[in-house]
Amino acid sequence: MKNKVFFILISFALINLFFVSGCSRYNLNSIPSKPDNSTGQPKTYDNAGDNATVYSNITKTENKTIECYDSDNGTAYYTFGWVLDSEGNHTDECINYKMVKENICRNNSYYSFTYRCANACSNGACR
């Protein structure tokens, strides 16, 4: 619960930052093809979903403008993910114990829909 509240607060702060700065699209200056991790070891976090690995010290490679980015590359019910677009960050989430709200990018636009998991939904992914 603390993680969810923290994430909501951070998301709210980031969205407000972009509105205040007048940005209508995200212009990310670092989109590396392969993350650079100075320690050589990935960082993992509890309750972050399947295959959650966070790398630190990402280096700048080239300028790219992103209209819509999906962290789990589309429809991936069994993987927690998120979508970043001009409106902000949209995370996959459990609607109830059997339903997941899946967020995707299609034609550079954000879409979301619900999916009924075969077993259960936990931490934004089917299990």
Order of alpha helices (4+ residues) and beta strands (2+ residues): alpha-beta-beta-beta-beta-beta-beta-beta-beta-beta-beta
